[in-house]
C-alpha cells in the first residue's frame, strides 16, 4: 500500500517528503537553494521514483526518491525556477517554469538495461 505523501520545501534548503496520514517525515533532499521565493517540487518519473524541484540558483534538481541521492542539476533558466511538473503522458518528460518568463520542456533518458 502506498502512503499518501506530500513534498514540502522548507527554509533549511531542503525538500521534505511527509507521510500525510502518519505525520512523519519519510525523506529529505538537499542541494537546491530557496530563500526568498516559493519553490514547488513534485514526485514523478517511472513508478514515481524521482523527486524534482526548482531552485533560486536557476537550475532544476532531480533526486532519487528513496535514497535521496542527487542525480542531476539541470541548467537552462536565467532566473529562479519556481515550479516543476511531470508529464501525465510520459514518465521521462517534465516542464519547469521560471521567473525569466520561460517554460522549458525536459526529457530524461530512460534507464539503461543491464
N, C-alpha and C positions, 0 to 999 in steps of 0.2 A: 504494500500500500504506500502510495506517495503522500507525504505530508504536504499540506498547503504551506507554501513558503513565499516570502517576500524579500526583496533586496532593499536595503536602506543605505544611502550614502551618508556617512557621519563625519563630523568635524575633525576626527583624528586621521583624516586622509585615507580612510578605509571604506570598503563596501562590506556590509554585513548581510549574511543570509540568516533569516529568522524563521523558525517554526511558528506559524501563526497560532495553532491550537495550543501548543505546549509553552509558548512564550520563552523559548530558549534560542540562543544563537547557535547555528549549525556550522558556520564557517565565516572566514573573513578573507578579504582580497585587498592587497595594498600595492602601492606604486603610483597611482594616479594622483592628481592634485585637485583639491576642492577647498576653496576658502571663501569666495565671495558669491558664487552663483549656485543655483540649484542644478545638480547633475543627475540625470536619470540613467539607471542601469537596467539590464534585462538578462534573464536566463534564456538560453537558446542553443542552437547547434543540434547535432544529431543526439537524440534522446535527452535534450536539454542539458547536455554535459558541459556547457560553457557558460561563462559569465562575461558580459560585455558592458563596458562603461565608457562614457566620455570623460573628459578631463579639461581643466583650465590650462594645461600646457599644450593645448591644440591637438592632442593625439587621442586615438581610440585604443582602449586596453582590452585584451582578451585573456581571461584566466581559465584554467581547468577548474570546473565546479567543485569536484570532490577533493582534490589535492591542494587547491589554492595557488598552484604554480602559475606565474605569469607566462603566457605563451607568446604573446605578440604585443608590440606597441606599434600602432599604425599612424604614420604621419599623413597629412593631406589637407588639413584645415589651417587657417591663419589666425583664428581666434578660438576662444573656449568652445569645446564640444559639449553641449548641454543635453543632448538627447540621442538615444540609440534605439533601434527597433529591428527585430529579426523578421525576415520574410515569412509569411504564413505558407508560401508555396515551396520553399526550399530551405533546408537546414544549413545551407552553406552561404546564404545571402543575407545581408543586413544593410541598414541605412544609418547614417549619422547626420545630425543637424548641428550647425554651429552658429555662433554669433557673427561669423563672417558672411552670413546670409546665403550659405550654400547647404545643400543636402548632397551627400556622397553615397553612392551605392557601392558596396564592397562584396567581394566574393572570397571565401576561404577555400583553399583546396580541400577536396575530400581526403580523409585519412588514407595513408598508403596501406596496402595489403601486404603483410609479411608472413 
